[in-house]
Amino acid sequence: MKHLGMIIFMGILGLIVGYLVFGNLNGKVLPISTIFGSNDTVVERTLDTISGVDDIREKITYSGIGGAIAGLLISIVRKRNRD
């Protein structure tokens, strides 16, 4: 349970860094609502796939997962150094 705070913090930090790094499409920053919003229709999903928004979402998600894993590892190492 003590690791949870660091995991959440680093996961959110990973999402932010991922958005800053990968949240651009053709030189323009995509709105957060476009990246994290849902696709209700087949047409919207198809357009997101064609335009590359799906790839951007995937990269940002992986950044968040990487941040959460880093948070877990940091928390474990810090606990080990305290003991």
C-alpha positions in Angstrom: 0.0 0.0 0.0 2.9 2.4 0.6 4.0 1.9 -3.0 0.7 3.1 -4.3 1.3 6.8 -3.9 4.6 6.7 -5.8 3.1 4.5 -8.5 0.2 6.9 -9.1 2.4 9.9 -9.0 4.9 8.5 -11.5 2.1 7.1 -13.7 0.5 10.6 -14.0 3.9 12.1 -14.5 4.6 9.6 -17.3 1.2 10.5 -18.9 2.1 14.2 -18.8 5.6 13.6 -20.3 4.1 11.3 -22.9 1.6 14.0 -23.9 4.3 16.6 -24.1 6.5 14.4 -26.2 4.0 12.6 -28.4 0.9 14.8 -28.4 1.8 16.6 -31.6 0.4 15.8 -35.0 1.8 17.7 -38.1 3.4 20.3 -35.8 0.2 21.0 -33.9 -0.5 20.0 -30.3 -3.6 17.9 -30.1 -6.2 18.8 -27.5 -6.4 16.6 -24.5 -10.0 15.9 -25.2 -9.1 14.4 -28.6 -6.5 12.1 -27.1 -8.4 11.0 -24.1 -11.9 11.3 -25.5 -14.0 8.3 -26.6 -14.8 7.4 -30.2 -18.5 6.8 -30.5 -18.9 6.1 -34.1 -17.2 4.0 -36.7 -16.3 7.1 -38.7 -14.6 8.7 -35.7 -12.6 5.5 -35.0 -11.6 5.2 -38.7 -10.5 8.9 -38.9 -8.4 8.5 -35.7 -6.7 5.4 -37.1 -6.0 7.1 -40.4 -4.8 10.4 -38.9 -2.5 8.7 -36.4 -4.3 9.7 -33.2 -4.5 6.0 -32.2 -0.7 5.7 -32.4 -0.3 8.8 -30.3 -2.8 7.5 -27.7 -0.8 4.2 -27.5 2.5 6.0 -27.0 1.1 8.2 -24.3 -0.4 5.2 -22.6 2.9 3.3 -22.7 4.6 6.4 -21.2 2.1 6.3 -18.3 2.7 2.6 -17.8 6.5 3.1 -17.9 6.1 5.9 -15.3 4.1 3.7 -13.0 6.7 0.9 -13.3 9.4 3.4 -12.6 7.4 4.6 -9.5 7.2 1.0 -8.2 10.9 0.4 -8.7 11.8 3.7 -7.0 9.5 2.9 -4.1 11.0 -0.5 -3.7 14.6 0.8 -3.8 13.8 3.6 -1.3 12.2 1.1 1.1 15.2 -1.2 0.8 17.6 1.7 1.5 15.7 2.6 4.6 15.8 -0.9 6.1 
